[in-house]
Amino acid sequence: RLQKGDYYYKFGRVEKHIYVFGKNAEVKELKRTTNYHEYLIDVGRTTLFRENTFYFPGWNLYVNKKQKDIIYNFPINSGTMYFLLPKGLYDVELKFEDTKIIKISKFISLFSLISLVLIVILSRIKKK
C-alpha cells in the first residue's frame, strides 16, 4: 500500500514533514526549525494535510497570515496536526508560541528578579 515517497518511517525517522491526502496539492518547504515550519502550498481542490509534528498547546496555524484551527484529535495518528485547505495558493506557517500562562509566568519571574535586585541594592544603601 505504501510506496516509496509516501509517508512512512525509515530507520525511526519521518520521511516527509508534511503529508498530503490525495494528489491535489504541491508543497514546497520554505523553512523549518524546531518551533517554526513554513510551507508554500498550491491546492487544486479542498485537501487534508498532516504536519508530522505532535500537537502541544502553543502550536498555532497561520494561513496567509490569518490564524486557522488545527485538528489534533483526528482518528488516524491522533496527536499529530491536521489542517484542511480549499483550492488556492497559500503561505502556511506553523508556529510554537507562548501560551497565556507562559507569558504570565515569564512576567512574574521577571518582576521577581527585578524586585530581588532592588531589595539587595536598597539593603546595601541602608547599611551605609
C-alpha positions as CSV (number, residue, x, y, z in Angstrom):
1,R,0.0,0.0,0.0
2,L,2.7,2.5,0.9
3,Q,5.1,3.3,-1.9
4,K,8.4,5.0,-1.9
5,G,7.8,8.7,-1.5
6,D,4.7,8.2,0.6
7,Y,4.6,8.9,4.3
8,Y,6.5,6.2,6.1
9,Y,9.0,5.7,8.8
10,K,12.6,4.8,7.7
11,F,15.1,4.0,10.4
12,G,12.9,5.6,13.1
13,R,12.8,8.9,11.2
14,V,9.8,10.6,9.4
15,E,10.4,10.6,5.7
16,K,8.2,13.7,5.0
17,H,7.4,16.6,7.2
18,I,4.0,17.1,5.7
19,Y,1.7,14.6,4.2
20,V,-0.9,15.4,1.5
21,F,-4.0,13.2,1.4
22,G,-4.6,12.7,-2.3
23,K,-2.7,14.2,-5.2
24,N,-4.4,17.6,-5.3
25,A,-1.7,19.8,-3.9
26,E,2.0,20.6,-4.3
27,V,4.0,21.5,-1.2
28,K,7.3,23.4,-1.0
29,E,9.0,23.6,2.4
30,L,10.4,27.1,2.8
31,K,11.8,27.0,6.4
32,R,11.8,24.5,9.2
33,T,13.1,24.9,12.7
34,T,12.1,23.2,16.0
35,N,9.3,25.8,16.6
36,Y,8.6,27.2,13.2
37,H,7.5,25.5,10.0
38,E,6.7,27.3,6.8
39,Y,5.4,25.9,3.5
40,L,4.2,27.3,0.2
41,I,1.2,25.1,-0.8
42,D,-0.7,25.1,-4.1
43,V,-4.0,23.3,-3.7
44,G,-6.0,22.1,-6.7
45,R,-9.1,21.3,-4.7
46,T,-10.0,21.0,-1.0
47,T,-7.3,18.8,0.6
48,L,-6.4,17.5,4.0
49,F,-2.8,17.9,5.2
50,R,-1.0,16.3,8.1
51,E,2.0,18.1,9.7
52,N,4.2,15.3,11.1
53,T,4.7,17.1,14.4
54,F,2.8,16.2,17.6
55,Y,0.4,18.9,18.8
56,F,1.0,20.6,22.1
57,P,-0.7,23.8,23.4
58,G,1.2,26.7,21.9
59,W,1.2,25.4,18.3
60,N,-0.7,27.8,16.0
61,L,-1.5,27.6,12.3
62,Y,-1.4,30.7,10.1
63,V,-2.6,30.5,6.5
64,N,-1.7,33.7,4.6
65,K,-1.1,35.4,7.9
66,K,-4.6,34.5,9.3
67,Q,-4.9,32.2,12.3
68,K,-6.8,28.9,11.5
69,D,-7.8,25.9,13.5
70,I,-5.5,22.9,13.9
71,I,-7.2,19.5,14.0
72,Y,-5.2,17.3,16.5
73,N,-7.8,14.7,17.6
74,F,-8.2,13.1,14.1
75,P,-8.8,9.4,14.4
76,I,-5.7,8.5,12.3
77,N,-2.4,9.3,14.1
78,S,-4.2,11.2,16.9
79,G,-2.0,13.8,18.3
80,T,-0.3,15.0,15.1
81,M,-1.5,18.2,13.5
82,Y,-4.0,18.2,10.6
83,F,-5.5,21.1,8.6
84,L,-7.8,21.5,5.6
85,L,-7.2,23.9,2.8
86,P,-9.6,24.8,-0.1
87,K,-8.4,25.4,-3.7
88,G,-5.8,28.2,-3.9
89,L,-2.2,29.2,-3.2
90,Y,-1.2,29.5,0.4
91,D,1.7,30.6,2.7
92,V,1.3,28.2,5.6
93,E,3.1,28.8,8.9
94,L,3.0,26.6,12.0
95,K,4.5,28.4,15.0
96,F,5.1,27.3,18.5
97,E,4.3,30.4,20.6
98,D,4.0,31.1,24.3
99,T,0.5,30.4,25.7
100,K,-1.1,32.9,28.0
101,I,0.0,31.1,31.2
102,I,3.6,31.0,29.9
103,K,3.5,34.8,29.3
104,I,2.2,35.4,32.8
105,S,4.8,33.1,34.3
106,K,7.6,34.9,32.4
107,F,6.2,38.3,33.7
108,I,6.1,37.0,37.3
109,S,9.7,35.7,37.0
110,L,11.0,39.0,35.6
111,F,9.1,41.0,38.2
112,S,10.5,38.8,41.0
113,L,14.1,39.1,39.7
114,I,13.8,42.9,39.4
115,S,12.3,43.0,43.0
116,L,15.1,40.9,44.4
117,V,17.8,43.1,42.8
118,L,16.1,46.2,44.1
119,I,15.9,44.7,47.6
120,V,19.6,43.8,47.6
121,I,20.6,47.3,46.4
122,L,18.3,49.1,48.9
123,S,19.6,47.0,51.8
124,R,23.2,47.8,50.9
125,I,22.3,51.5,50.7
126,K,20.7,51.4,54.2
127,K,23.8,49.8,55.7
128,K,26.0,52.7,54.7
